[in-house]
Amino acid sequence: LIWIRGKDLRIADHAALSQAKPDDIAVFVVDPYFFAPERAREIPHRMQFLIDSLHALAETMAAAGGKLWVVHGRSTRVIPALAKETRVDRVTALRWSEPIGRRRDRIINDRLNVPFELLDGETLHHPGTLRTGAGTPYSVFSPFARAFRAKFDLGRPYPTPTTLPNGPIPEHFIGKLPTLADLGLERNPRILKGGEAEAS
């Protein structure tokens, strides 16, 4: 099960999708923590960009023979439940560095009955691994920048997949992509349109 999250809405240079097989399952969770209308109205520009990006990804995957499933509910509950019912052998996602994401992932890891594989992709260097000679975090940018340049290797982008996940999920999990209207939001024409093609 490949869990697509809000910061990796693309197929190019995607660590999990680059190794996907046709029988894998790709899923996005419409979690009320972000998508409840009252929450969405607090961050309307971000939600408009996110919804544009989600719809664009679903269309891109469908055009290439894949399927992005949408499920609704708390990710801490629906991801373990979906993994159990679909009998996948692991759950894969790109790692989040924020405390809220790390906390959520710890809860999910504890509830899963299969391995939870978190891949890097959000940051250029894994947070917390670049330290001073004394083993402490850098407090001055210049020494940090020098150390980063000395250790950093950008490497090559992950290849764009030639096959995309198209595995099924049980019908009672299937939801629909939200729209701005679903969240009680009106489109702001001054916001850049989201989506992988728009970013190219």
N, C-alpha and C positions, 0 to 999 in steps of 0.2 A: 504494500500500500504506500503510494507516494503522496504525502500530505503537502499540497501546495499552500503556501501561506502568503500573506499580503505584501511581502518584499521580494518575491521571486516569480512574478507574473510574466514569465517569458519562457520560450523553449530554447533559445540560444544561450550558450555558456551556463547551463544549468546542471549542477553536479548530479542530481538525482535523475532527471529526465534523460541525461546523456547515456545512462546505462539501463534505461527502461526496456521492458519486454512487452509485447502486445497484450499478454494476459495480466499484466500489472494493472493496478487500479490507481487512478489519479483523482484526488478529492480536494475540494475546498470547503471549509467549514464557515458557514454564516453564523458567527457567534454573537449572541446578544450583547456581549461586553462591548463590542464595537458597533453592531448593526441594529440595536434597539433604536427606534426613531428618536427618542429623547437624547440618546448618546450621539447619534449621527448629527443631530442639529447643532451640537456643540462644536463639531469639526466638519462643516459642510464642504469646504474646498477639498479637504483630504478625502472625504467620502466620495465626492464626485469623481476625482481622479482614480480612486480605487475601483469604483463601479465600472468606469470606462475601461480600465485595465483588465478587469475580470471578464467582461463581455468580449473584449478583443482576444484574450487568451483562449476562451472557450471556442471562438470562431476559428482561430488559428489551428487549434488542436483538431477540431472537427474537419477542417479542410485537408489536414494531413493524415486523416484516418484514425485519430485518437478521440478520447472522450474525457472531458473534465466533469466529474460528478459534483453536485452541490448538495451538501447536507446541512441541516439547521440544528442548532443546539449548542450547548457548552462543549467546547472542544475537549475538555477534560473528561467528559462522559461519552461523547459520540465517537471519538477516535478509538478508544478501547473497545467499545461495543461493536463498531464496524469491523475492526480487526478480528474480533472473536467470531463474528457471524460469517465473515468471508473467508476465514481460515487462512489468512495470509501468513507467510513465514517471518515477516518483519515489517516494521513501519519505518519509512525514511522521510526526513524533512531537512531543510536547511536550518542551521543553528541561528537562534536569536541571541543577541548579546545583552539586551535590556533585562533588568531584574524581573519584570512581569513575565517575560517570555521564558526565562530560565526557571522561574517558579512553576509556571504552567507545565513546562516540559518534565520537571521532576515529578509532578503529580501524575502525568500521563505515563511516564516510565514505570512508576510504581503500580499502575493499574493494568498495564499491558501484560499479556501472557506470552508475548514474543519479543525479540530484541527491538529496541528503539534506536535507530542509527541517525545521528545528527551530523550533517555534512557542513563544511565551511563554505561560505559564499557571500555572507553579509559584509565581512570585513577583509581587509588586505592581509591582516596578521591576526592570529587567534588572540583575543583579549587576555591580558594577564601574563602572556609568555615573554614579553620583552621587559627585562628588568635591568637595574643598575648592577655594577659589580658586587654591591652589598646585598643584592637580592630584593631591593625595594623598588616600588614604581618610580618612574622618572617624575620629577617635579619641575624641571626646566625643559623647554621645548628643544633647544639646540642640541643638547646631548642625546635626547630621545630621537630626534631626526637623524643624527649621525648613526646611531645604533640601528635604527630602522633600515636606513639605506644599506648598511653593511650586511644585514641579515635577510633583507627582503628579496624574494625572487618571484616576479610576477608570473612567470610560467606562461603556458599557452591556454587560451580559452578552451572550455569543454566543447567537444564537437556538437553541432546541432543534430539531434537524433533523427535517424531515418525511419524509425518506428516509434510510435507513441502508445502509451497505455490505453487499452480499450476494454479492460476487464469489467464485468458486471458487478453491481451491488444489489442487495435486496431492495425490493420496491418500496418498503416502508421507510427507508432512509432517504429516498430521492426527494430533493427539494428543487427550487428554481432559483436562478440568479436574481438577486434583488435589483430593483430599478430605483432611480431617484424618487419617483412618485411613491414607491413602497415605503420610503423612509421619510416622506413628507418634505422632500427637498425640491427646490426648483433649480434648473440648470443655470449656472453662471457662465455666460459666454466668454468671460475674460480669463477663465481658468484653462490652462493648457490641457489638451485632450490626452488621456492616458492610453497606454497600450505600447506593445513592443515596436510596432511599425512607426508609431509617432516618435519614438525615442531614437530611431535610426538616423 
